[in-house]
């Protein structure tokens, strides 16, 4: 249906999106290309464009459009109605904060970030403590401004995982504690796998070329994207027609580049598959970070760390690195890349222990928001939890509570989406196996086209048309269920560890 | 002095600059990085940002700031007064056009561009003729809207070369015709130099590395810039702290990469030397395209095609390309890179014949604007002028009137700035030789630091504080004078051709 106000809404949203994607390019360029002296002015350019986008989005003109459309949203067909609803929600949130609050928050984030840098340098949590405390108070205030159903944590979670609730996360992480902690402990008692050959010398240029080949194998579209190097791998997009990934290369580590490539490639396939005709509109973008992460993790773990995938492609890896891999079989390689071992650092974790890192952050964030934890002595809380869930002693704050940047940015409610992603991935992959006859055999033959088509059909093309939960139900017939991840983990790791 | 309105003016100008530089990044990225499928959405992103910048610049809020400041501009010190004047001039121009005119112009440009592409394809000027005619009519209309002193051409020239006049250009190009045409004809009768070795195979990767070294020799600051490949070399800037150059490499041509590097490097040194504290303001940007081109040409020709420069650096070139240059002396090389030969294509021309290409475009553009030429039969006019000034027969339209894209973009008044650049360069370099004792000896020793310091002091740091003519008088004691270019040309080429 055509509707003049809706058309104006689309036009304005797309202009705001143009500003947003230009900002994304400024940021991508900062990580990938920008000469060092460019940093100062770049910061102000980003701030200006972000400010202009916010100004337009919250200004009177656009506000009245949203108000009018919201009042008669039920007259619109599903897709348009969904756009109106999601925009109204974002708009409502964006207009709730006073300039005083926004500025105070911005200062607190800057201070926390600086304090975090200093604390890392000094390897001393106490340097970060007060700034973090200040930021947590602001997050509590923010939660009250935004509102929530069960728990102030939800006000923040909802930004990253719309519709996510604390009872739901509590239930999931209860399962993690009861089932996964126990399972991983059992694995630790088995004979350990050989993995040292993954840490011999892997030439930088060869790794680069290998990474490109792996992305091509996944059908990442290089006519609608590119790969570059950056300190931390990430995916960014300026439209489904331009979705870029970055990676990093460590010459003493085969895995660092390889799985970052596959992981970011999974994110990028999602973005490349979003509906272009919904450019700039909610339905044209990803539904939640949990679903986004399900796409990266499905490719990284369910496909990229599977034996069938490497039965197909191990020959290629051997061709690139004959000196390191020539004498190892695909099975030895498969075991090595799936070594399970508790580690201090989240980003270096295997795919099972990983969830304990998230569990710890979730428990701490929730406790800070409800007041059962305070920033005082939080390093001790951290260390005790690492001892309890991972069985490791944290030797210092740098390898402990100071390791991640997220809290220094004031991000609360972000970490759980990583675990949600893995759990969704297991459930989706299981369904894909049901829906695509012979899927594992296809992967073993190097064919992931049908899997990608399935993801495109069931997930990518919908954008945000459905909520994460609706999407999961449509695809698998039920809400997210941890048991599918547990089934996947047991089958895989019992196979590896006997 | 502090002044609240002036402060607001600065803030708003800098916000508009942020939008402009973000647009520049979108465009740089399009040439350097963008995957092919990204083109469509990128076009709209550029259009939106340009539109927003225009909207802010011409909107009521900023207009009243400019009006107020203009009314009391004489109360401000020189630099601020100059910013107000130049902004008011730009603002006046920007607000003169109706939306109807802007849209009609935009359509005519699109049509002319498409027609030019088709005409190139068909190698047939008649396919382009009507669209060009339409565009010329719009340019005439535009000139009347803008206003001019002596000739409608000036309304357009002034955009690129503020203060440039038709009587002045007529005088310059009269000298070109009387003095340079004759001189080049004489050179053609001399024994020709050997140059074929510049067209042997020059490895792509080695050329790339050599180009980077050459930029470093010039003191191009790689912490405030970078070099990339693009189909057509260009310089772009997002602030003096981030000025990027691009080049292209042809393996059968040593010069194509080398002098494009030096040329763009010259542009970039200017931009890197502009006053950062005037970011976003007229005084923080280049004074005119002629002066900009003087910087690129001074490095490209007066330095980069000089014997002293290659006495210092020919060894480096030989080290990179021993198979091609190992058996040639610096003197042979110097003669080869300065070979004078009339050619059909402007961008492939030597530094003397080049000005005949510009002369022809100037005469035609001026004639079209005043009505002494029409688009009917313009290809014949073109061919006759090439015969007259360069002594060459134009075999077809692709190598004739259709070779440049500028008219298809509707650019009138742009070409002369190329010649102005060379003429300014000769006059500036002569002055630098006077001001810096032993400059040529320094260059021969590989030292261009004092030259750069001189350019920074006399030209770069001033930005647009002075007009091009004022700047030239301040530096050399007189206005632009063609005789210095002629002196330079005679001394150099009589040396080469004996």
Interface residues (C-beta under 8 A of the other chain):
Chain A: X14 X15 X18 X19 X21 X22 X23 X25 X26 X29 X33 X34 X35 X36 X37 X38 X40 X41 X42 X44 X45 X48 X49 X52 X221 X222 X223 X224 X225 X226 X238 X239 X241 X242 X279
Chain B: X14 X15 X18 X19 X21 X22 X23 X25 X26 X29 X33 X34 X35 X36 X37 X38 X40 X41 X42 X44 X45 X48 X49 X52 X221 X222 X223 X224 X225 X226 X238 X239 X241 X242 X279
